[in-house]
Amino acid sequence: MRSAGSIGAVGGIGAVGDPDAVDFFAASSSARGFTSRINAFAMMACVVLSVTLIFQIALAARDWLAAWVPALEPTLSAMSSVVGLRVQAPRSLGALTLESFELQAGNAPGVLNMTALLRNRAAHIVRWPGMELTLTDGSGTVIVRKQLLPADYIGRGLPTAGMPAGLEQNLSVSLEGLELQPTGYNVKLFYP
């Protein structure tokens, strides 16, 4: 039977008094470990960088987060105002469709009346889009291209923050100063 002191000597390693043996419990080695100053600084740096990353992601997605979880809007608005941003309705052209569009000559010369029926198919509020109207002649050549921003067509009684979920909205605009006789037109939605 072997004694407890001879266990390390069987393979030739760890024998008492062996100059090649590594002592893991020496005083100089035990100061290094999980709780050293360098590791504590690294952990603090990781926490600060993680919080900064989460803050940046929340700012980048603030519009969508506020639309999906309206209870977060006050917090997101406060965070955004710190860096000079604001929370708005999200942009989503895929959720918007022009159900109908009409362009007719107005009562006065040089005036065209535009009417459109815009629909939001999303389950959340969507920012009002811009409309690009292109007028063409009989050969399909572009006569004029006009961009209508939301401020140009949003009338009284409409929410300026955005188009509410599932809403169909009639829009009407008179375009003045167009001494043209277009035979065709094209309209597309965009975000400025």
N, C-alpha and C positions, 0 to 999 in steps of 0.2 A: 504494500500500500504506500502511495506517495503522500508526502506532506503538502499542505497548501502553498508553501513557499517554493516548491519545485515545479509548479504547473507551468510557469513561463519559461523554464529552462529546458523543456522537452524539445522544442523546435530550435532552440538556440537563440530565441529572441526574448527580450524582457527579463533576462536574468538579473538578479540583484547585483549591482555594481558593474554591469555591462556598459562600457563607454559608448556603444552604438545605439543603445536603447533610447527611445523618445519618451520623455516624461510630459504627458498631457496635463498634468496637474501642477506644473511648476507655476510660480507666482507670476512670471513674465507672460505666460500664455493665458492665464485666467483673466487678465484685464481685457483681452480682446474677446468680443462676443456680441450677442444680440443687443445688449444695453450700453454699448460703447457710445461715446459722443458722436462719432462719425455716423453710426447707424441711426441715432436719434435725429440728427440733422437730415439725413436722407429720408427718414419717415415723415418728418415735418414738411420737407420739400415736396414729397409725393402727395400729401394731403392738400397743400396749398395749390399745387398744379392741378389736381383733380377737381377741386372746387372752382378754380378758374376755368377749366374746360367745361364744366357743367354750366357755369354762368354764360360762357360764350355760345354754347349750343342753345340754351334757353333764349338768348337774345336773337340768334339767327332764326329760330323757329317760333318767335313770339307771336306772330300773326296766326299761325296754324294752331298753336297751343291754346290761344285765347278763344279761337273758334270752336275747337273740340271740347275744351273744358272752360266754360265761361267763368267759373269761380276763380280761375287763376288770373283773370284780366287785371284786377287791381294790383296784384303782386308783380305781374309782368310790366304793367305801366310804370310802377315805381322803379323797377330795375332798369327799364329802358330810359326813363327820364334822367337817370344818373349819367348816362353816356350820350344824351342828346337825341335819343330815338323815341318813337311813339308806336303804340300798338294800333294797327288798322285791320280791316277785314282782309283775309287772304286773297291773293290773286289766283283765279282758277278759270282759265278760258274753256277748259274741257267741260265745265259745269254749265256754261252759258250757251244758249242757242238763240238765233234770230228766227222766231216762228213765222213772222211775215215782215215784209219791208216794201214800202211804196214811196215813189218820188213823183210828184205832180207839179205842174206849173201853178204858181200862186196867182192871186187876184191882181197883183201889181206886176208891171213889167220888171224882169230881172230878179224875180223871187221864185224860189223852188220850195215847196213844202215837203218835208220828209216825215213819214210816220213809220214806226217800227214797233213790233211786239217782241220784247226780250224776255227770256225765261231762264230762271235759275233752277237747275235740276238737282243741285247739291242739297245736303241735309244741314248745311250751315250757311251763314251769311258770306257773301262773296263781294269783293270790291267791284265797283262799277267800272266797266271797260271803256276804252276809247273806241271810236268807230272811224274807219278810214273809208271815205266815199270816193270812188273813182268814176268820173263821167267820161263816156266815150262817144265818138261820132259814128256814122253809118259804116265806116270801114273798120271800126274797132280800135282806132287810134285814140289814145288818152288825150282828152281835152283839158281836164283839170283833176287834180287830186286834192281832197280836203280832209283834214283830220278834225274830228269832233271829239273833244275831251268831255269827261263827265260834267264839268261845270257848264258846258254849252247846252246840254240837254236835260239835266236834272231840274225838274220844276218844283214848284211849291208842293208840300205834302209828301214828298219822297224822302226817305231816310238818306242823308248824305254819307253816313258811315259805310253803307254798302247795300247790296240787294239781298233782302231777307230770303231764307230758305224756301224753296218751292214756289216762289212768287213769279207771276207773269205781269209784266209792266208795259203799258202803252207809252211810247215816247213820241214826242212831236217837236220838230224844229223847223223854223223858217230860215232858209239860206238866202241872204240878200246879196246883191251886187254881182250876180252871176248872169251876165248878158249872153247866155249860151243857149243853144238848141241841141241838147244831148239826145241821142237816140238810144243809148244804153247806159247802164250803170252797174257797178259792182260795189259791194260793201263787205268789209271784214272787221272783226273785233280784234283789239290789241290792248296791251297794257303799256302806257308810256314809261 
